[in-house]
Amino acid sequence: MTSPDFETHKIICPECGTVNSVMSNAIMVTTPIDCSKCRLPLGMWGEARTKYGTLPAALPEGA
Ligand SMILES: [Zn+2]
């Protein structure tokens, strides 16, 4: 049994292209995150995962 809330999300930094791996069960949606490389603020996790995130199981459509 798996929950999407326990996935490792990949957050792609729009500034430097670094893929930041985020364990979604370790943080809250209100946790601010930033790029591990260039420190660009990516917003709260709840926002960042929809704006910059990709799920391993979900391929982007129409990209
Ligand atoms: Zn960056």
N, CA, C, O and the ligand as a Tripos MOL2 file, in Angstrom:
@<TRIPOS>MOLECULE
protein
  253   251    64     0     0
PROTEIN
NO_CHARGES

@<TRIPOS>ATOM
      1 N           0.8330   -1.1880    0.0000 N.3       1 MET1
      2 CA          0.0000    0.0000    0.0000 C.3       1 MET1
      3 C           0.8720    1.2430    0.0000 C.2       1 MET1
      4 O           1.7080    1.4390    0.8820 O.2       1 MET1
      5 N           0.6630    2.0560   -0.9850 N.am      2 THR2
      6 CA          1.4810    3.2480   -1.0570 C.3       2 THR2
      7 C           0.6090    4.4860   -1.0700 C.2       2 THR2
      8 O          -0.5230    4.4570   -1.5520 O.2       2 THR2
      9 N           1.1330    5.5520   -0.5470 N.am      3 SER3
     10 CA          0.4290    6.8260   -0.5390 C.3       3 SER3
     11 C           1.2430    7.8550   -1.2960 C.2       3 SER3
     12 O           2.4620    7.9120   -1.1350 O.2       3 SER3
     13 N           0.6080    8.6580   -2.1080 N.am      4 PRO4
     14 CA          1.3550    9.7030   -2.8240 C.3       4 PRO4
     15 C           1.9800   10.7090   -1.8760 C.2       4 PRO4
     16 O           2.9170   11.4200   -2.2410 O.2       4 PRO4
     17 N           1.4560   10.7680   -0.6490 N.am      5 ASP5
     18 CA          2.0220   11.6910    0.3290 C.3       5 ASP5
     19 C           3.4030   11.2530    0.8060 C.2       5 ASP5
     20 O           4.1150   12.0190    1.4550 O.2       5 ASP5
     21 N           3.7730   10.0220    0.4810 N.am      6 PHE6
     22 CA          5.0630    9.5290    0.9240 C.3       6 PHE6
     23 C           6.0380    9.3660   -0.2340 C.2       6 PHE6
     24 O           7.0610    8.6930   -0.1050 O.2       6 PHE6
     25 N           5.7250    9.9700   -1.3350 N.am      7 GLU7
     26 CA          6.6140    9.9000   -2.4820 C.3       7 GLU7
     27 C           7.8010   10.8530   -2.3060 C.2       7 GLU7
     28 O           7.7420   11.8280   -1.5570 O.2       7 GLU7
     29 N           8.8650   10.5360   -3.0180 N.am      8 THR8
     30 CA          9.9320   11.5070   -3.1610 C.3       8 THR8
     31 C           9.6330   12.3320   -4.4100 C.2       8 THR8
     32 O           9.6140   11.8080   -5.5240 O.2       8 THR8
     33 N           9.4050   13.6080   -4.2120 N.am      9 HIS9
     34 CA          9.0930   14.4810   -5.3250 C.3       9 HIS9
     35 C          10.3750   15.1060   -5.8640 C.2       9 HIS9
     36 O          11.3260   15.3540   -5.1230 O.2       9 HIS9
     37 N          10.3770   15.3470   -7.1470 N.am     10 LYS10
     38 CA         11.5150   16.0310   -7.7480 C.3      10 LYS10
     39 C          11.0880   17.4440   -8.1090 C.2      10 LYS10
     40 O          10.1980   17.6560   -8.9330 O.2      10 LYS10
     41 N          11.7370   18.3890   -7.4800 N.am     11 ILE11
     42 CA         11.4180   19.7860   -7.7100 C.3      11 ILE11
     43 C          12.5180   20.3920   -8.5710 C.2      11 ILE11
     44 O          13.6710   20.4890   -8.1520 O.2      11 ILE11
     45 N          12.1520   20.7890   -9.7530 N.am     12 ILE12
     46 CA         13.1510   21.3270  -10.6780 C.3      12 ILE12
     47 C          13.2420   22.8320  -10.5190 C.2      12 ILE12
     48 O          12.2600   23.5490  -10.7110 O.2      12 ILE12
     49 N          14.4140   23.2990  -10.1720 N.am     13 CYS13
     50 CA         14.6230   24.7250   -9.9860 C.3      13 CYS13
     51 C          14.5170   25.4490  -11.3370 C.2      13 CYS13
     52 O          15.2050   25.0850  -12.2900 O.2      13 CYS13
     53 N          13.6580   26.4710  -11.4160 N.am     14 PRO14
     54 CA         13.4930   27.1820  -12.6780 C.3      14 PRO14
     55 C          14.6960   28.0760  -12.9980 C.2      14 PRO14
     56 O          14.8500   28.5470  -14.1250 O.2      14 PRO14
     57 N          15.5330   28.2970  -12.0040 N.am     15 GLU15
     58 CA         16.6620   29.1980  -12.1870 C.3      15 GLU15
     59 C          17.9000   28.4790  -12.7000 C.2      15 GLU15
     60 O          18.5130   28.9050  -13.6790 O.2      15 GLU15
     61 N          18.2680   27.3820  -12.0340 N.am     16 CYS16
     62 CA         19.5180   26.7020  -12.3950 C.3      16 CYS16
     63 C          19.2940   25.2920  -12.9230 C.2      16 CYS16
     64 O          20.2280   24.6520  -13.4040 O.2      16 CYS16
     65 N          18.0510   24.8050  -12.8340 N.am     17 GLY17
     66 CA         17.7480   23.4920  -13.3930 C.3      17 GLY17
     67 C          18.0910   22.3300  -12.4880 C.2      17 GLY17
     68 O          17.9390   21.1720  -12.8760 O.2      17 GLY17
     69 N          18.5490   22.6270  -11.2910 N.am     18 THR18
     70 CA         18.8740   21.5670  -10.3490 C.3      18 THR18
     71 C          17.6200   20.8050   -9.9320 C.2      18 THR18
     72 O          16.5810   21.4040   -9.6560 O.2      18 THR18
     73 N          17.7290   19.4910   -9.8900 N.am     19 VAL19
     74 CA         16.6130   18.6750   -9.4140 C.3      19 VAL19
     75 C          16.7720   18.4500   -7.9210 C.2      19 VAL19
     76 O          17.7020   17.7850   -7.4660 O.2      19 VAL19
     77 N          15.8380   19.0240   -7.1700 N.am     20 ASN20
     78 CA         15.8620   18.8730   -5.7260 C.3      20 ASN20
     79 C          14.9080   17.7510   -5.3320 C.2      20 ASN20
     80 O          13.7200   17.8090   -5.6470 O.2      20 ASN20
     81 N          15.4130   16.7450   -4.6530 N.am     21 SER21
     82 CA         14.5590   15.6590   -4.1850 C.3      21 SER21
     83 C          13.9870   16.0140   -2.8220 C.2      21 SER21
     84 O          14.7220   16.3350   -1.8880 O.2      21 SER21
     85 N          12.6690   15.9510   -2.7220 N.am     22 VAL22
     86 CA         11.9960   16.3310   -1.4880 C.3      22 VAL22
     87 C          11.1390   15.1620   -1.0150 C.2      22 VAL22
     88 O          10.2760   14.6720   -1.7430 O.2      22 VAL22
     89 N          11.3890   14.7280    0.2090 N.am     23 MET23
     90 CA         10.5450   13.7010    0.8120 C.3      23 MET23
     91 C           9.3050   14.3720    1.3660 C.2      23 MET23
     92 O           9.3630   15.0870    2.3670 O.2      23 MET23
     93 N           8.1920   14.1370    0.7110 N.am     24 SER24
     94 CA          6.9940   14.8890    1.0500 C.3      24 SER24
     95 C           6.4340   14.5340    2.4210 C.2      24 SER24
     96 O           5.6440   15.2970    2.9770 O.2      24 SER24
     97 N           6.8250   13.3990    2.9710 N.am     25 ASN25
     98 CA          6.3290   13.0470    4.2950 C.3      25 ASN25
     99 C           7.1350   13.7050    5.4040 C.2      25 ASN25
    100 O           6.7600   13.6500    6.5750 O.2      25 ASN25
    101 N           8.2440   14.3290    5.0230 N.am     26 ALA26
    102 CA          9.1200   14.9150    6.0200 C.3      26 ALA26
    103 C           8.8240   16.3930    6.2610 C.2      26 ALA26
    104 O           9.3220   16.9830    7.2190 O.2      26 ALA26
    105 N           8.0260   16.9760    5.4010 N.am     27 ILE27
    106 CA          7.7370   18.3960    5.5350 C.3      27 ILE27
    107 C           6.2470   18.6530    5.4040 C.2      27 ILE27
    108 O           5.4780   17.7880    4.9850 O.2      27 ILE27
    109 N           5.8640   19.8660    5.7730 N.am     28 MET28
    110 CA          4.4710   20.2510    5.6630 C.3      28 MET28
    111 C           4.2750   21.1220    4.4210 C.2      28 MET28
    112 O           5.2310   21.6570    3.8610 O.2      28 MET28
    113 N           3.0070   21.2490    4.0040 N.am     29 VAL29
    114 CA          2.7290   22.0390    2.8050 C.3      29 VAL29
    115 C           3.0820   23.5060    3.0070 C.2      29 VAL29
    116 O           3.2600   24.2490    2.0420 O.2      29 VAL29
    117 N           3.1800   23.9130    4.2520 N.am     30 THR30
    118 CA          3.5090   25.3130    4.5360 C.3      30 THR30
    119 C           5.0010   25.5260    4.7540 C.2      30 THR30
    120 O           5.4410   26.6380    5.0450 O.2      30 THR30
    121 N           5.7820   24.4470    4.6120 N.am     31 THR31
    122 CA          7.2220   24.5730    4.7830 C.3      31 THR31
    123 C           7.8350   25.2680    3.5700 C.2      31 THR31
    124 O           7.6760   24.7940    2.4450 O.2      31 THR31
    125 N           8.5250   26.3700    3.7800 N.am     32 PRO32
    126 CA          9.1970   27.0070    2.6590 C.3      32 PRO32
    127 C          10.4170   26.1970    2.2330 C.2      32 PRO32
    128 O          11.1990   25.7360    3.0640 O.2      32 PRO32
    129 N          10.5600   26.0340    0.9240 N.am     33 ILE33
    130 CA         11.7270   25.3100    0.4330 C.3      33 ILE33
    131 C          12.4860   26.1870   -0.5530 C.2      33 ILE33
    132 O          11.9310   27.1100   -1.1500 O.2      33 ILE33
    133 N          13.7390   25.8830   -0.7040 N.am     34 ASP34
    134 CA         14.5290   26.6110   -1.6810 C.3      34 ASP34
    135 C          15.4730   25.6430   -2.3790 C.2      34 ASP34
    136 O          15.6830   24.5140   -1.9350 O.2      34 ASP34
    137 N          16.0290   26.1150   -3.4710 N.am     35 CYS35
    138 CA         16.9180   25.2760   -4.2560 C.3      35 CYS35
    139 C          18.1810   24.9680   -3.4650 C.2      35 CYS35
    140 O          18.7630   25.8490   -2.8320 O.2      35 CYS35
    141 N          18.5950   23.7050   -3.5100 N.am     36 SER36
    142 CA         19.7680   23.3000   -2.7400 C.3      36 SER36
    143 C          21.0570   23.8570   -3.3220 C.2      36 SER36
    144 O          22.0870   23.8860   -2.6470 O.2      36 SER36
    145 N          21.0040   24.2970   -4.5660 N.am     37 LYS37
    146 CA         22.2170   24.7800   -5.2230 C.3      37 LYS37
    147 C          22.3050   26.3010   -5.2210 C.2      37 LYS37
    148 O          23.2700   26.8710   -4.7130 O.2      37 LYS37
    149 N          21.2950   26.9580   -5.7920 N.am     38 CYS38
    150 CA         21.3730   28.4140   -5.9330 C.3      38 CYS38
    151 C          20.5670   29.1460   -4.8770 C.2      38 CYS38
    152 O          20.5640   30.3770   -4.8370 O.2      38 CYS38
    153 N          19.8850   28.3990   -4.0250 N.am     39 ARG39
    154 CA         19.1380   28.9690   -2.9070 C.3      39 ARG39
    155 C          17.9500   29.8180   -3.3410 C.2      39 ARG39
    156 O          17.4360   30.6170   -2.5580 O.2      39 ARG39
    157 N          17.5180   29.6490   -4.5710 N.am     40 LEU40
    158 CA         16.3350   30.3670   -5.0110 C.3      40 LEU40
    159 C          15.1260   29.9100   -4.1990 C.2      40 LEU40
    160 O          14.8460   28.7130   -4.1310 O.2      40 LEU40
    161 N          14.4110   30.8440   -3.5860 N.am     41 PRO41
    162 CA         13.1960   30.4570   -2.8690 C.3      41 PRO41
    163 C          12.1490   29.9340   -3.8510 C.2      41 PRO41
    164 O          11.7970   30.6090   -4.8190 O.2      41 PRO41
    165 N          11.6620   28.7310   -3.5910 N.am     42 LEU42
    166 CA         10.6850   28.1160   -4.4810 C.3      42 LEU42
    167 C           9.2810   28.2130   -3.9160 C.2      42 LEU42
    168 O           8.3350   27.6580   -4.4750 O.2      42 LEU42
    169 N           9.1530   28.9160   -2.8100 N.am     43 GLY43
    170 CA          7.8490   29.0870   -2.1930 C.3      43 GLY43
    171 C           7.5540   27.9810   -1.1980 C.2      43 GLY43
    172 O           8.4140   27.1570   -0.8850 O.2      43 GLY43
    173 N           6.3300   27.9770   -0.7090 N.am     44 MET44
    174 CA          5.9330   26.9130    0.1920 C.3      44 MET44
    175 C           5.8540   25.5990   -0.5720 C.2      44 MET44
    176 O           5.6050   25.5700   -1.7770 O.2      44 MET44
    177 N           6.0710   24.5250    0.1540 N.am     45 TRP45
    178 CA          6.0740   23.2110   -0.4650 C.3      45 TRP45
    179 C           4.7720   22.9410   -1.2310 C.2      45 TRP45
    180 O           4.7840   22.3820   -2.3280 O.2      45 TRP45
    181 N           3.6480   23.3510   -0.6240 N.am     46 GLY46
    182 CA          2.3550   23.1210   -1.2670 C.3      46 GLY46
    183 C           2.2570   23.7880   -2.6310 C.2      46 GLY46
    184 O           1.6020   23.2740   -3.5380 O.2      46 GLY46
    185 N           2.9100   24.9320   -2.7670 N.am     47 GLU47
    186 CA          2.9230   25.6290   -4.0500 C.3      47 GLU47
    187 C           3.9740   25.0380   -4.9750 C.2      47 GLU47
    188 O           3.7210   24.7820   -6.1520 O.2      47 GLU47
    189 N           5.1470   24.8310   -4.4200 N.am     48 ALA48
    190 CA          6.2880   24.4200   -5.2300 C.3      48 ALA48
    191 C           6.0580   23.0760   -5.9120 C.2      48 ALA48
    192 O           6.5000   22.8530   -7.0390 O.2      48 ALA48
    193 N           5.3550   22.1820   -5.2090 N.am     49 ARG49
    194 CA          5.1840   20.8540   -5.7970 C.3      49 ARG49
    195 C           4.2580   20.8800   -7.0110 C.2      49 ARG49
    196 O           4.3470   20.0230   -7.8900 O.2      49 ARG49
    197 N           3.3640   21.8760   -7.0500 N.am     50 THR50
    198 CA          2.5010   21.9780   -8.2280 C.3      50 THR50
    199 C           3.1260   22.8320   -9.3180 C.2      50 THR50
    200 O           2.8360   22.6550  -10.5010 O.2      50 THR50
    201 N           3.9830   23.7570   -8.9160 N.am     51 LYS51
    202 CA          4.5940   24.6480   -9.9000 C.3      51 LYS51
    203 C           5.8350   24.0450  -10.5410 C.2      51 LYS51
    204 O           6.0540   24.1830  -11.7440 O.2      51 LYS51
    205 N           6.6480   23.3710   -9.7250 N.am     52 TYR52
    206 CA          7.9440   22.9160  -10.2130 C.3      52 TYR52
    207 C           8.1440   21.4130  -10.0820 C.2      52 TYR52
    208 O           9.1310   20.8630  -10.5700 O.2      52 TYR52
    209 N           7.2010   20.7580   -9.4200 N.am     53 GLY53
    210 CA          7.4200   19.3630   -9.0710 C.3      53 GLY53
    211 C           6.9970   18.3870  -10.1450 C.2      53 GLY53
    212 O           6.1420   18.6740  -10.9830 O.2      53 GLY53
    213 N           7.6250   17.2210  -10.0960 N.am     54 THR54
    214 CA          7.2140   16.1230  -10.9510 C.3      54 THR54
    215 C           7.0910   14.8780  -10.0960 C.2      54 THR54
    216 O           7.9320   14.6280   -9.2320 O.2      54 THR54
    217 N           6.0620   14.1060  -10.3300 N.am     55 LEU55
    218 CA          5.9280   12.8370   -9.6430 C.3      55 LEU55
    219 C           6.5380   11.7360  -10.4940 C.2      55 LEU55
    220 O           6.3770   11.7420  -11.7150 O.2      55 LEU55
    221 N           7.2320   10.7950   -9.8750 N.am     56 PRO56
    222 CA          7.8500    9.6990  -10.6250 C.3      56 PRO56
    223 C           6.8330    8.9300  -11.4760 C.2      56 PRO56
    224 O           7.1540    8.4640  -12.5690 O.2      56 PRO56
    225 N           5.6190    8.8060  -10.9690 N.am     57 ALA57
    226 CA          4.6130    7.9990  -11.6490 C.3      57 ALA57
    227 C           3.8410    8.8030  -12.6920 C.2      57 ALA57
    228 O           3.1230    8.2270  -13.5100 O.2      57 ALA57
    229 N           3.9800   10.1040  -12.6700 N.am     58 ALA58
    230 CA          3.1790   10.9380  -13.5560 C.3      58 ALA58
    231 C           4.0630   11.5990  -14.6120 C.2      58 ALA58
    232 O           4.9360   12.4090  -14.3020 O.2      58 ALA58
    233 N           3.8160   11.2390  -15.8310 N.am     59 LEU59
    234 CA          4.5510   11.8860  -16.9130 C.3      59 LEU59
    235 C           3.8360   13.1810  -17.3010 C.2      59 LEU59
    236 O           2.6060   13.2230  -17.3460 O.2      59 LEU59
    237 N           4.5870   14.2140  -17.5740 N.am     60 PRO60
    238 CA          3.9630   15.4690  -18.0070 C.3      60 PRO60
    239 C           3.2940   15.2980  -19.3570 C.2      60 PRO60
    240 O           3.8400   14.6680  -20.2630 O.2      60 PRO60
    241 N           2.1170   15.8610  -19.4760 N.am     61 GLU61
    242 CA          1.3840   15.7410  -20.7180 C.3      61 GLU61
    243 C           1.4240   17.0490  -21.4840 C.2      61 GLU61
    244 O           1.3210   18.1260  -20.8950 O.2      61 GLU61
    245 N           1.5710   16.9580  -22.7600 N.am     62 GLY62
    246 CA          1.5750   18.1450  -23.5940 C.3      62 GLY62
    247 C           2.8120   19.0010  -23.4350 C.2      62 GLY62
    248 O           2.8230   20.1690  -23.8230 O.2      62 GLY62
    249 N           3.8590   18.4190  -22.8610 N.am     63 ALA63
    250 CA          5.0770   19.1880  -22.6410 C.3      63 ALA63
    251 C           5.9370   19.1950  -23.9030 C.2      63 ALA63
    252 O           7.0110   19.7960  -23.9140 O.2      63 ALA63
    253 ZN         18.5120   26.6140   -8.3550 Zn       64 ZN64
@<TRIPOS>BOND
     1     1     2 1
     2     2     3 1
     3     3     4 2
     4     3     5 am
     5     5     6 1
     6     6     7 1
     7     7     8 2
     8     7     9 am
     9     9    10 1
    10    10    11 1
    11    11    12 2
    12    11    13 am
    13    13    14 1
    14    14    15 1
    15    15    16 2
    16    15    17 am
    17    17    18 1
    18    18    19 1
    19    19    20 2
    20    19    21 am
    21    21    22 1
    22    22    23 1
    23    23    24 2
    24    23    25 am
    25    25    26 1
    26    26    27 1
    27    27    28 2
    28    27    29 am
    29    29    30 1
    30    30    31 1
    31    31    32 2
    32    31    33 am
    33    33    34 1
    34    34    35 1
    35    35    36 2
    36    35    37 am
    37    37    38 1
    38    38    39 1
    39    39    40 2
    40    39    41 am
    41    41    42 1
    42    42    43 1
    43    43    44 2
    44    43    45 am
    45    45    46 1
    46    46    47 1
    47    47    48 2
    48    47    49 am
    49    49    50 1
    50    50    51 1
    51    51    52 2
    52    51    53 am
    53    53    54 1
    54    54    55 1
    55    55    56 2
    56    55    57 am
    57    57    58 1
    58    58    59 1
    59    59    60 2
    60    59    61 am
    61    61    62 1
    62    62    63 1
    63    63    64 2
    64    63    65 am
    65    65    66 1
    66    66    67 1
    67    67    68 2
    68    67    69 am
    69    69    70 1
    70    70    71 1
    71    71    72 2
    72    71    73 am
    73    73    74 1
    74    74    75 1
    75    75    76 2
    76    75    77 am
    77    77    78 1
    78    78    79 1
    79    79    80 2
    80    79    81 am
    81    81    82 1
    82    82    83 1
    83    83    84 2
    84    83    85 am
    85    85    86 1
    86    86    87 1
    87    87    88 2
    88    87    89 am
    89    89    90 1
    90    90    91 1
    91    91    92 2
    92    91    93 am
    93    93    94 1
    94    94    95 1
    95    95    96 2
    96    95    97 am
    97    97    98 1
    98    98    99 1
    99    99   100 2
   100    99   101 am
   101   101   102 1
   102   102   103 1
   103   103   104 2
   104   103   105 am
   105   105   106 1
   106   106   107 1
   107   107   108 2
   108   107   109 am
   109   109   110 1
   110   110   111 1
   111   111   112 2
   112   111   113 am
   113   113   114 1
   114   114   115 1
   115   115   116 2
   116   115   117 am
   117   117   118 1
   118   118   119 1
   119   119   120 2
   120   119   121 am
   121   121   122 1
   122   122   123 1
   123   123   124 2
   124   123   125 am
   125   125   126 1
   126   126   127 1
   127   127   128 2
   128   127   129 am
   129   129   130 1
   130   130   131 1
   131   131   132 2
   132   131   133 am
   133   133   134 1
   134   134   135 1
   135   135   136 2
   136   135   137 am
   137   137   138 1
   138   138   139 1
   139   139   140 2
   140   139   141 am
   141   141   142 1
   142   142   143 1
   143   143   144 2
   144   143   145 am
   145   145   146 1
   146   146   147 1
   147   147   148 2
   148   147   149 am
   149   149   150 1
   150   150   151 1
   151   151   152 2
   152   151   153 am
   153   153   154 1
   154   154   155 1
   155   155   156 2
   156   155   157 am
   157   157   158 1
   158   158   159 1
   159   159   160 2
   160   159   161 am
   161   161   162 1
   162   162   163 1
   163   163   164 2
   164   163   165 am
   165   165   166 1
   166   166   167 1
   167   167   168 2
   168   167   169 am
   169   169   170 1
   170   170   171 1
   171   171   172 2
   172   171   173 am
   173   173   174 1
   174   174   175 1
   175   175   176 2
   176   175   177 am
   177   177   178 1
   178   178   179 1
   179   179   180 2
   180   179   181 am
   181   181   182 1
   182   182   183 1
   183   183   184 2
   184   183   185 am
   185   185   186 1
   186   186   187 1
   187   187   188 2
   188   187   189 am
   189   189   190 1
   190   190   191 1
   191   191   192 2
   192   191   193 am
   193   193   194 1
   194   194   195 1
   195   195   196 2
   196   195   197 am
   197   197   198 1
   198   198   199 1
   199   199   200 2
   200   199   201 am
   201   201   202 1
   202   202   203 1
   203   203   204 2
   204   203   205 am
   205   205   206 1
   206   206   207 1
   207   207   208 2
   208   207   209 am
   209   209   210 1
   210   210   211 1
   211   211   212 2
   212   211   213 am
   213   213   214 1
   214   214   215 1
   215   215   216 2
   216   215   217 am
   217   217   218 1
   218   218   219 1
   219   219   220 2
   220   219   221 am
   221   221   222 1
   222   222   223 1
   223   223   224 2
   224   223   225 am
   225   225   226 1
   226   226   227 1
   227   227   228 2
   228   227   229 am
   229   229   230 1
   230   230   231 1
   231   231   232 2
   232   231   233 am
   233   233   234 1
   234   234   235 1
   235   235   236 2
   236   235   237 am
   237   237   238 1
   238   238   239 1
   239   239   240 2
   240   239   241 am
   241   241   242 1
   242   242   243 1
   243   243   244 2
   244   243   245 am
   245   245   246 1
   246   246   247 1
   247   247   248 2
   248   247   249 am
   249   249   250 1
   250   250   251 1
   251   251   252 2
@<TRIPOS>SUBSTRUCTURE
     1 MET1         2 RESIDUE 1 A MET
     2 THR2         6 RESIDUE 1 A THR
     3 SER3        10 RESIDUE 1 A SER
     4 PRO4        14 RESIDUE 1 A PRO
     5 ASP5        18 RESIDUE 1 A ASP
     6 PHE6        22 RESIDUE 1 A PHE
     7 GLU7        26 RESIDUE 1 A GLU
     8 THR8        30 RESIDUE 1 A THR
     9 HIS9        34 RESIDUE 1 A HIS
    10 LYS10       38 RESIDUE 1 A LYS
    11 ILE11       42 RESIDUE 1 A ILE
    12 ILE12       46 RESIDUE 1 A ILE
    13 CYS13       50 RESIDUE 1 A CYS
    14 PRO14       54 RESIDUE 1 A PRO
    15 GLU15       58 RESIDUE 1 A GLU
    16 CYS16       62 RESIDUE 1 A CYS
    17 GLY17       66 RESIDUE 1 A GLY
    18 THR18       70 RESIDUE 1 A THR
    19 VAL19       74 RESIDUE 1 A VAL
    20 ASN20       78 RESIDUE 1 A ASN
    21 SER21       82 RESIDUE 1 A SER
    22 VAL22       86 RESIDUE 1 A VAL
    23 MET23       90 RESIDUE 1 A MET
    24 SER24       94 RESIDUE 1 A SER
    25 ASN25       98 RESIDUE 1 A ASN
    26 ALA26      102 RESIDUE 1 A ALA
    27 ILE27      106 RESIDUE 1 A ILE
    28 MET28      110 RESIDUE 1 A MET
    29 VAL29      114 RESIDUE 1 A VAL
    30 THR30      118 RESIDUE 1 A THR
    31 THR31      122 RESIDUE 1 A THR
    32 PRO32      126 RESIDUE 1 A PRO
    33 ILE33      130 RESIDUE 1 A ILE
    34 ASP34      134 RESIDUE 1 A ASP
    35 CYS35      138 RESIDUE 1 A CYS
    36 SER36      142 RESIDUE 1 A SER
    37 LYS37      146 RESIDUE 1 A LYS
    38 CYS38      150 RESIDUE 1 A CYS
    39 ARG39      154 RESIDUE 1 A ARG
    40 LEU40      158 RESIDUE 1 A LEU
    41 PRO41      162 RESIDUE 1 A PRO
    42 LEU42      166 RESIDUE 1 A LEU
    43 GLY43      170 RESIDUE 1 A GLY
    44 MET44      174 RESIDUE 1 A MET
    45 TRP45      178 RESIDUE 1 A TRP
    46 GLY46      182 RESIDUE 1 A GLY
    47 GLU47      186 RESIDUE 1 A GLU
    48 ALA48      190 RESIDUE 1 A ALA
    49 ARG49      194 RESIDUE 1 A ARG
    50 THR50      198 RESIDUE 1 A THR
    51 LYS51      202 RESIDUE 1 A LYS
    52 TYR52      206 RESIDUE 1 A TYR
    53 GLY53      210 RESIDUE 1 A GLY
    54 THR54      214 RESIDUE 1 A THR
    55 LEU55      218 RESIDUE 1 A LEU
    56 PRO56      222 RESIDUE 1 A PRO
    57 ALA57      226 RESIDUE 1 A ALA
    58 ALA58      230 RESIDUE 1 A ALA
    59 LEU59      234 RESIDUE 1 A LEU
    60 PRO60      238 RESIDUE 1 A PRO
    61 GLU61      242 RESIDUE 1 A GLU
    62 GLY62      246 RESIDUE 1 A GLY
    63 ALA63      250 RESIDUE 1 A ALA
    64 ZN64       253 GROUP 0 **** ****
